[in-house]
Amino acid sequence: MSAARFFVAGKVQGVWFRASTREQAVALDLRGYANNLRDGRVEVLAVGEEAAIERLAQWLRQGPPMARVDTLLREAASESEAGEGFVCG
């Protein structure tokens, strides 16, 4: 089991980014969350198999059709930070 936190910047709020991220994460059997941040970025916590997290990271680099991702930062996270399922905040 692995955990990673992502910070996605660009045109990522108001374009269904969090909901689309949740769909991808659920399909990959990941736990965690996607939250809008006050500075316009989206924070994503993903917990699960490393290969699934990497697939989510690849998707996050582009996001849904209406999004524009300028930067994607990844940092280590703790598995204990995720609850059950994957939620949008």
C-alpha positions in Angstrom: 0.0 0.0 0.0 1.3 3.5 -0.9 0.1 7.0 -0.4 0.8 10.3 -2.3 -0.4 13.9 -2.2 -0.7 15.9 -5.4 -1.1 19.6 -5.9 -2.6 20.5 -9.3 -2.4 24.0 -10.7 -3.9 25.7 -13.7 -7.5 25.9 -14.8 -8.6 23.2 -12.4 -11.5 24.7 -10.5 -15.0 25.0 -12.0 -14.2 22.4 -14.7 -15.4 19.2 -13.0 -11.8 18.4 -12.0 -12.6 17.0 -8.5 -15.5 14.9 -9.7 -13.6 13.5 -12.6 -10.6 12.7 -10.3 -13.0 10.8 -8.0 -14.3 8.8 -11.0 -10.7 7.9 -11.9 -9.7 7.1 -8.4 -12.7 4.9 -7.7 -12.1 3.0 -11.0 -8.5 2.5 -9.8 -9.6 1.3 -6.3 -7.9 4.2 -4.5 -9.0 5.9 -1.3 -8.5 9.5 -0.5 -9.9 12.9 -1.5 -9.8 15.8 -4.0 -10.2 19.3 -2.5 -10.2 22.8 -3.9 -7.6 25.0 -2.3 -8.1 28.8 -1.7 -5.2 29.6 -4.0 -6.9 28.0 -7.0 -5.2 24.6 -6.9 -6.7 21.2 -6.3 -5.2 18.9 -3.6 -5.5 15.2 -4.2 -4.6 12.5 -1.7 -4.4 8.9 -3.1 -3.9 5.7 -1.1 -3.7 2.3 -2.7 -1.4 0.2 -4.9 1.6 2.2 -6.3 0.7 1.2 -9.9 -2.8 2.7 -9.5 -1.4 5.9 -7.9 0.9 6.2 -10.9 -2.0 5.8 -13.3 -3.9 8.5 -11.4 -0.8 10.7 -11.6 -0.7 10.3 -15.4 -4.4 11.3 -15.6 -3.9 14.3 -13.3 -1.2 15.7 -15.7 -4.1 16.4 -18.2 -7.3 16.2 -16.2 -10.8 16.3 -17.7 -11.5 18.0 -21.1 -12.2 21.5 -19.8 -9.2 21.6 -17.5 -5.7 23.0 -18.2 -3.0 21.6 -16.0 0.1 23.8 -15.7 1.9 22.0 -12.9 1.6 18.8 -11.0 3.5 18.4 -7.7 3.7 15.1 -5.9 4.8 14.6 -2.3 4.8 11.7 0.2 1.7 11.1 2.3 0.6 8.8 5.0 -2.0 6.0 4.4 -3.7 7.0 7.7 -4.7 10.4 6.1 -7.4 8.7 3.9 -10.7 7.6 5.2 -12.9 5.0 3.5 -13.6 5.5 -0.2 -12.7 8.6 -2.2 -14.4 11.9 -1.5 -14.6 15.4 -2.9 -14.4 18.3 -0.4 
